[in-house]
Amino acid sequence: LHPSESIFVYTCAARKYLMGSEVEIETKYLQDIAPTSGFLTYGEFYTFEGKSMFLNYTLTALSVSESGKRAQGEDKELTGEVNREPVRFRALVTLVNAITRELAEANRELKKLAERDTLTGLFNRRKMVELLENEIVLAENYDRSFSLLMVDVDNFKSINDLYGHQTGDEVLVKIARLLEEELRETDVLARWGGEEFLILMRDTDLVKGMLVAQKLRSAVRRHFADLYEGKISLSVGVTTFKKGDTVNSLVRRADIAMYAAKQRGKDTIMSY
């Protein structure tokens, strides 16, 4: 054995973060033995279930000394410096990629929370307003038509009162799925509030809008015919875009038509 001529120290970034300046103080006793040098390592972390975390908080010291004798079985000398930069760079790239994935996932979740209804998974009112504003601009500029359907679940309060709010929630989710099954991929379905749904139907005039409303009403009526005493049905109001319309004017007409359908005895479709 030979006395240490140099001590090579490396510590993980997590330890540096945890201990701050003390990570340098704890290595001073090594300087009494031999000159020290080293660097922080960035590769001591792992990713589990989409989350990256530090693996440990270690400090490693390597004592180095020169000897006049070559190790047994060693026939060739190593020449040149070991380039550690590629290793460090790859570790940094891996860490950055892991963090980027986490941030992207977090942003997706935030976006989902901002534009989706938590119960049904449909677009919420805020997102629907945004889509309607865009659709109005397209309709004005390119002379396109679209229809808007306001859908209300009949007797929903009595379902809540008789069977409980959990059952009421289940009914809303089922109706959401039934409506989705009957609509085109280009149609947009949103939960407008409570037991009301709003449907944007692109490139659809009033006649087609009424036909689709009838199809939706029949699908829900058929599914719930033998459930909850047959009380569940839809009242639907239909309107179509007119030049100069705003989101408020469109929704107001659809809403008026829907309430007219309820006054007709529910389970009915009206247009405005």
HUHU-V234440 format. One record per pair of residues at least 12 apart in sequence whose ideal C-beta (glycine too) atoms are under 10 Angstrom apart, sorted by sequence separation. I is the first residue (numbers start at 1). GAP is how many residues later the second one is. If there is no record, write none. Layout:
BEGIN
i->I gap->GAP
i->I gap->GAP
END
This chain:
BEGIN
i->11 gap->12
i->43 gap->12
i->44 gap->12
i->114 gap->12
i->115 gap->12
i->156 gap->12
i->159 gap->12
i->187 gap->12
i->188 gap->12
i->189 gap->12
i->201 gap->12
i->220 gap->12
i->221 gap->12
i->239 gap->12
i->241 gap->12
i->257 gap->12
i->258 gap->12
i->260 gap->12
i->11 gap->13
i->44 gap->13
i->114 gap->13
i->115 gap->13
i->135 gap->13
i->159 gap->13
i->176 gap->13
i->187 gap->13
i->188 gap->13
i->199 gap->13
i->220 gap->13
i->221 gap->13
i->239 gap->13
i->240 gap->13
i->257 gap->13
i->9 gap->14
i->44 gap->14
i->132 gap->14
i->176 gap->14
i->186 gap->14
i->187 gap->14
i->188 gap->14
i->199 gap->14
i->220 gap->14
i->237 gap->14
i->239 gap->14
i->240 gap->14
i->256 gap->14
i->257 gap->14
i->258 gap->14
i->9 gap->15
i->11 gap->15
i->115 gap->15
i->153 gap->15
i->156 gap->15
i->176 gap->15
i->186 gap->15
i->187 gap->15
i->218 gap->15
i->219 gap->15
i->238 gap->15
i->239 gap->15
i->257 gap->15
i->11 gap->16
i->111 gap->16
i->115 gap->16
i->132 gap->16
i->156 gap->16
i->175 gap->16
i->183 gap->16
i->186 gap->16
i->217 gap->16
i->218 gap->16
i->220 gap->16
i->237 gap->16
i->238 gap->16
i->239 gap->16
i->254 gap->16
i->256 gap->16
i->9 gap->17
i->23 gap->17
i->41 gap->17
i->182 gap->17
i->183 gap->17
i->184 gap->17
i->186 gap->17
i->187 gap->17
i->199 gap->17
i->217 gap->17
i->237 gap->17
i->239 gap->17
i->254 gap->17
i->255 gap->17
i->9 gap->18
i->153 gap->18
i->179 gap->18
i->183 gap->18
i->184 gap->18
i->186 gap->18
i->216 gap->18
i->217 gap->18
i->236 gap->18
i->237 gap->18
i->239 gap->18
i->253 gap->18
i->254 gap->18
i->41 gap->19
i->153 gap->19
i->156 gap->19
i->172 gap->19
i->184 gap->19
i->197 gap->19
i->217 gap->19
i->237 gap->19
i->238 gap->19
i->239 gap->19
i->253 gap->19
i->7 gap->20
i->128 gap->20
i->175 gap->20
i->179 gap->20
i->184 gap->20
i->216 gap->20
i->237 gap->20
i->238 gap->20
i->252 gap->20
i->9 gap->21
i->38 gap->21
i->176 gap->21
i->213 gap->21
i->236 gap->21
i->237 gap->21
i->8 gap->22
i->9 gap->22
i->38 gap->22
i->153 gap->22
i->172 gap->22
i->175 gap->22
i->213 gap->22
i->214 gap->22
i->235 gap->22
i->236 gap->22
i->237 gap->22
i->250 gap->22
i->7 gap->23
i->17 gap->23
i->38 gap->23
i->172 gap->23
i->213 gap->23
i->235 gap->23
i->237 gap->23
i->238 gap->23
i->7 gap->24
i->16 gap->24
i->38 gap->24
i->151 gap->24
i->171 gap->24
i->212 gap->24
i->213 gap->24
i->214 gap->24
i->234 gap->24
i->235 gap->24
i->237 gap->24
i->15 gap->25
i->16 gap->25
i->36 gap->25
i->172 gap->25
i->187 gap->25
i->213 gap->25
i->235 gap->25
i->236 gap->25
i->237 gap->25
i->4 gap->26
i->7 gap->26
i->8 gap->26
i->14 gap->26
i->15 gap->26
i->210 gap->26
i->212 gap->26
i->235 gap->26
i->6 gap->27
i->7 gap->27
i->8 gap->27
i->9 gap->27
i->10 gap->27
i->11 gap->27
i->13 gap->27
i->14 gap->27
i->37 gap->27
i->168 gap->27
i->189 gap->27
i->209 gap->27
i->211 gap->27
i->234 gap->27
i->235 gap->27
i->5 gap->28
i->6 gap->28
i->7 gap->28
i->8 gap->28
i->9 gap->28
i->10 gap->28
i->11 gap->28
i->12 gap->28
i->13 gap->28
i->14 gap->28
i->33 gap->28
i->151 gap->28
i->184 gap->28
i->210 gap->28
i->235 gap->28
i->4 gap->29
i->5 gap->29
i->6 gap->29
i->7 gap->29
i->8 gap->29
i->9 gap->29
i->10 gap->29
i->11 gap->29
i->12 gap->29
i->13 gap->29
i->15 gap->29
i->34 gap->29
i->183 gap->29
i->209 gap->29
i->235 gap->29
i->3 gap->30
i->4 gap->30
i->5 gap->30
i->6 gap->30
i->7 gap->30
i->8 gap->30
i->9 gap->30
i->10 gap->30
i->11 gap->30
i->12 gap->30
i->13 gap->30
i->14 gap->30
i->33 gap->30
i->34 gap->30
i->149 gap->30
i->182 gap->30
i->208 gap->30
i->209 gap->30
i->210 gap->30
i->235 gap->30
i->3 gap->31
i->4 gap->31
i->6 gap->31
i->7 gap->31
i->8 gap->31
i->10 gap->31
i->12 gap->31
i->13 gap->31
i->14 gap->31
i->30 gap->31
i->34 gap->31
i->207 gap->31
i->209 gap->31
i->235 gap->31
i->236 gap->31
i->237 gap->31
i->238 gap->31
i->239 gap->31
i->240 gap->31
i->4 gap->32
i->12 gap->32
i->13 gap->32
i->27 gap->32
i->183 gap->32
i->206 gap->32
i->208 gap->32
i->234 gap->32
i->235 gap->32
i->236 gap->32
i->237 gap->32
i->238 gap->32
i->239 gap->32
i->240 gap->32
i->11 gap->33
i->12 gap->33
i->26 gap->33
i->30 gap->33
i->182 gap->33
i->183 gap->33
i->206 gap->33
i->207 gap->33
i->233 gap->33
i->234 gap->33
i->235 gap->33
i->236 gap->33
i->237 gap->33
i->238 gap->33
i->239 gap->33
i->10 gap->34
i->23 gap->34
i->27 gap->34
i->149 gap->34
i->182 gap->34
i->204 gap->34
i->206 gap->34
i->233 gap->34
i->234 gap->34
i->235 gap->34
i->236 gap->34
i->237 gap->34
i->238 gap->34
i->160 gap->35
i->181 gap->35
i->182 gap->35
i->205 gap->35
i->206 gap->35
i->231 gap->35
i->232 gap->35
i->233 gap->35
i->234 gap->35
i->235 gap->35
i->236 gap->35
i->237 gap->35
i->18 gap->36
i->23 gap->36
i->159 gap->36
i->182 gap->36
i->204 gap->36
i->205 gap->36
i->17 gap->37
i->157 gap->37
i->179 gap->37
i->182 gap->37
i->197 gap->37
i->199 gap->37
i->201 gap->37
i->204 gap->37
i->19 gap->38
i->149 gap->38
i->151 gap->38
i->156 gap->38
i->157 gap->38
i->178 gap->38
i->181 gap->38
i->182 gap->38
i->14 gap->39
i->15 gap->39
i->18 gap->39
i->156 gap->39
i->195 gap->39
i->196 gap->39
i->197 gap->39
i->199 gap->39
i->201 gap->39
i->14 gap->40
i->17 gap->40
i->19 gap->40
i->146 gap->40
i->147 gap->40
i->148 gap->40
i->149 gap->40
i->151 gap->40
i->152 gap->40
i->155 gap->40
i->156 gap->40
i->179 gap->40
i->13 gap->41
i->14 gap->41
i->15 gap->41
i->16 gap->41
i->146 gap->41
i->151 gap->41
i->153 gap->41
i->154 gap->41
i->175 gap->41
i->178 gap->41
i->179 gap->41
i->200 gap->41
i->12 gap->42
i->14 gap->42
i->15 gap->42
i->52 gap->42
i->146 gap->42
i->150 gap->42
i->152 gap->42
i->153 gap->42
i->178 gap->42
i->12 gap->43
i->14 gap->43
i->15 gap->43
i->16 gap->43
i->41 gap->43
i->52 gap->43
i->152 gap->43
i->153 gap->43
i->12 gap->44
i->13 gap->44
i->14 gap->44
i->15 gap->44
i->43 gap->44
i->151 gap->44
i->152 gap->44
i->153 gap->44
i->175 gap->44
i->178 gap->44
i->213 gap->44
i->217 gap->44
i->12 gap->45
i->39 gap->45
i->42 gap->45
i->43 gap->45
i->52 gap->45
i->53 gap->45
i->151 gap->45
i->152 gap->45
i->175 gap->45
i->178 gap->45
i->209 gap->45
i->11 gap->46
i->12 gap->46
i->41 gap->46
i->42 gap->46
i->45 gap->46
i->52 gap->46
i->150 gap->46
i->151 gap->46
i->174 gap->46
i->177 gap->46
i->178 gap->46
i->221 gap->46
i->11 gap->47
i->12 gap->47
i->41 gap->47
i->42 gap->47
i->43 gap->47
i->44 gap->47
i->47 gap->47
i->51 gap->47
i->52 gap->47
i->150 gap->47
i->151 gap->47
i->220 gap->47
i->10 gap->48
i->11 gap->48
i->12 gap->48
i->40 gap->48
i->42 gap->48
i->43 gap->48
i->47 gap->48
i->50 gap->48
i->149 gap->48
i->150 gap->48
i->151 gap->48
i->175 gap->48
i->213 gap->48
i->10 gap->49
i->11 gap->49
i->39 gap->49
i->42 gap->49
i->43 gap->49
i->45 gap->49
i->52 gap->49
i->120 gap->49
i->149 gap->49
i->150 gap->49
i->171 gap->49
i->174 gap->49
i->175 gap->49
i->218 gap->49
i->9 gap->50
i->10 gap->50
i->11 gap->50
i->41 gap->50
i->42 gap->50
i->45 gap->50
i->47 gap->50
i->51 gap->50
i->52 gap->50
i->119 gap->50
i->122 gap->50
i->148 gap->50
i->149 gap->50
i->174 gap->50
i->200 gap->50
i->217 gap->50
i->9 gap->51
i->10 gap->51
i->42 gap->51
i->43 gap->51
i->47 gap->51
i->50 gap->51
i->51 gap->51
i->119 gap->51
i->122 gap->51
i->148 gap->51
i->149 gap->51
i->217 gap->51
i->8 gap->52
i->9 gap->52
i->10 gap->52
i->42 gap->52
i->43 gap->52
i->46 gap->52
i->50 gap->52
i->120 gap->52
i->121 gap->52
i->147 gap->52
i->148 gap->52
i->149 gap->52
i->198 gap->52
i->217 gap->52
i->8 gap->53
i->9 gap->53
i->42 gap->53
i->45 gap->53
i->119 gap->53
i->120 gap->53
i->135 gap->53
i->147 gap->53
i->148 gap->53
i->171 gap->53
i->174 gap->53
i->198 gap->53
i->216 gap->53
i->7 gap->54
i->8 gap->54
i->42 gap->54
i->47 gap->54
i->51 gap->54
i->119 gap->54
i->120 gap->54
i->122 gap->54
i->146 gap->54
i->147 gap->54
i->7 gap->55
i->8 gap->55
i->47 gap->55
i->50 gap->55
i->117 gap->55
i->120 gap->55
i->121 gap->55
i->122 gap->55
i->146 gap->55
i->147 gap->55
i->149 gap->55
i->179 gap->55
i->199 gap->55
i->213 gap->55
i->214 gap->55
i->6 gap->56
i->7 gap->56
i->8 gap->56
i->120 gap->56
i->121 gap->56
i->132 gap->56
i->145 gap->56
i->146 gap->56
i->147 gap->56
i->148 gap->56
i->171 gap->56
i->178 gap->56
i->198 gap->56
i->213 gap->56
i->4 gap->57
i->6 gap->57
i->7 gap->57
i->119 gap->57
i->120 gap->57
i->122 gap->57
i->131 gap->57
i->145 gap->57
i->146 gap->57
i->147 gap->57
i->171 gap->57
i->175 gap->57
i->198 gap->57
i->212 gap->57
i->213 gap->57
i->4 gap->58
i->5 gap->58
i->6 gap->58
i->7 gap->58
i->122 gap->58
i->132 gap->58
i->144 gap->58
i->145 gap->58
i->146 gap->58
i->147 gap->58
i->174 gap->58
i->211 gap->58
i->213 gap->58
i->4 gap->59
i->5 gap->59
i->6 gap->59
i->117 gap->59
i->120 gap->59
i->121 gap->59
i->131 gap->59
i->144 gap->59
i->145 gap->59
i->146 gap->59
i->147 gap->59
i->175 gap->59
i->192 gap->59
i->196 gap->59
i->210 gap->59
i->3 gap->60
i->4 gap->60
i->5 gap->60
i->6 gap->60
i->120 gap->60
i->128 gap->60
i->145 gap->60
i->147 gap->60
i->149 gap->60
i->209 gap->60
i->210 gap->60
i->2 gap->61
i->4 gap->61
i->5 gap->61
i->127 gap->61
i->128 gap->61
i->129 gap->61
i->145 gap->61
i->147 gap->61
i->148 gap->61
i->149 gap->61
i->167 gap->61
i->171 gap->61
i->210 gap->61
i->1 gap->62
i->2 gap->62
i->3 gap->62
i->128 gap->62
i->147 gap->62
i->151 gap->62
i->192 gap->62
i->196 gap->62
i->209 gap->62
i->2 gap->63
i->127 gap->63
i->128 gap->63
i->129 gap->63
i->139 gap->63
i->145 gap->63
i->146 gap->63
i->147 gap->63
i->149 gap->63
i->150 gap->63
i->154 gap->63
i->192 gap->63
i->1 gap->64
i->2 gap->64
i->126 gap->64
i->128 gap->64
i->138 gap->64
i->139 gap->64
i->145 gap->64
i->149 gap->64
i->207 gap->64
i->2 gap->65
i->123 gap->65
i->125 gap->65
i->135 gap->65
i->147 gap->65
i->151 gap->65
i->159 gap->65
i->163 gap->65
i->206 gap->65
i->1 gap->66
i->2 gap->66
i->122 gap->66
i->123 gap->66
i->124 gap->66
i->125 gap->66
i->132 gap->66
i->147 gap->66
i->151 gap->66
i->154 gap->66
i->162 gap->66
i->206 gap->66
i->2 gap->67
i->122 gap->67
i->123 gap->67
i->124 gap->67
i->125 gap->67
i->131 gap->67
i->135 gap->67
i->149 gap->67
i->153 gap->67
i->154 gap->67
i->162 gap->67
i->122 gap->68
i->123 gap->68
i->124 gap->68
i->125 gap->68
i->132 gap->68
i->159 gap->68
i->120 gap->69
i->122 gap->69
i->123 gap->69
i->124 gap->69
i->128 gap->69
i->129 gap->69
i->131 gap->69
i->151 gap->69
i->159 gap->69
i->162 gap->69
i->120 gap->70
i->121 gap->70
i->122 gap->70
i->128 gap->70
i->158 gap->70
i->159 gap->70
i->120 gap->71
i->125 gap->71
i->128 gap->71
i->131 gap->71
i->153 gap->71
i->158 gap->71
i->119 gap->72
i->128 gap->72
i->159 gap->72
i->117 gap->73
i->118 gap->73
i->125 gap->73
i->155 gap->73
i->158 gap->73
i->159 gap->73
i->10 gap->74
i->116 gap->74
i->117 gap->74
i->155 gap->74
i->158 gap->74
i->115 gap->75
i->116 gap->75
i->117 gap->75
i->122 gap->75
i->123 gap->75
i->155 gap->75
i->156 gap->75
i->117 gap->76
i->122 gap->76
i->155 gap->76
i->156 gap->76
i->120 gap->77
i->123 gap->77
i->154 gap->77
i->155 gap->77
i->13 gap->78
i->153 gap->78
i->154 gap->78
i->155 gap->78
i->13 gap->79
i->153 gap->79
i->154 gap->79
i->117 gap->80
i->153 gap->80
i->154 gap->80
i->152 gap->81
i->153 gap->81
i->154 gap->81
i->13 gap->82
i->152 gap->82
i->153 gap->82
i->151 gap->83
i->152 gap->83
i->151 gap->84
i->152 gap->84
i->149 gap->85
i->150 gap->85
i->151 gap->85
i->152 gap->85
i->150 gap->86
i->151 gap->86
i->149 gap->87
i->150 gap->87
i->151 gap->87
i->149 gap->88
i->150 gap->88
i->148 gap->89
i->149 gap->89
i->150 gap->89
i->148 gap->90
i->149 gap->90
i->147 gap->91
i->148 gap->91
i->147 gap->92
i->148 gap->92
i->147 gap->93
i->148 gap->93
i->146 gap->94
i->147 gap->94
i->145 gap->95
i->146 gap->95
i->145 gap->96
i->144 gap->97
i->145 gap->97
i->148 gap->97
i->146 gap->99
i->148 gap->99
i->143 gap->100
i->150 gap->100
i->139 gap->101
i->140 gap->101
i->150 gap->101
i->139 gap->102
i->148 gap->102
i->150 gap->102
i->138 gap->103
i->139 gap->103
i->140 gap->103
i->147 gap->103
i->148 gap->103
i->150 gap->103
i->151 gap->103
i->152 gap->103
i->139 gap->104
i->140 gap->104
i->146 gap->104
i->150 gap->104
i->136 gap->105
i->140 gap->105
i->148 gap->105
i->149 gap->105
i->150 gap->105
i->135 gap->106
i->139 gap->106
i->148 gap->106
i->150 gap->106
i->152 gap->106
i->147 gap->107
i->148 gap->107
i->150 gap->107
i->151 gap->107
i->152 gap->107
i->154 gap->107
i->136 gap->108
i->149 gap->108
i->150 gap->108
i->154 gap->108
i->132 gap->109
i->136 gap->109
i->148 gap->109
i->149 gap->109
i->150 gap->109
i->152 gap->109
i->136 gap->110
i->151 gap->110
i->152 gap->110
i->136 gap->111
i->150 gap->111
i->154 gap->111
i->155 gap->111
i->135 gap->112
i->154 gap->112
i->155 gap->112
i->132 gap->113
i->133 gap->113
i->136 gap->113
i->153 gap->113
i->154 gap->113
i->132 gap->114
i->133 gap->114
i->136 gap->114
i->152 gap->114
i->154 gap->114
i->132 gap->115
i->135 gap->115
i->131 gap->116
i->132 gap->116
i->130 gap->117
i->129 gap->118
i->132 gap->118
i->151 gap->118
i->128 gap->119
i->129 gap->119
i->132 gap->119
i->149 gap->120
i->150 gap->120
i->129 gap->122
i->149 gap->122
i->150 gap->122
i->128 gap->123
i->147 gap->124
i->148 gap->124
i->125 gap->126
END
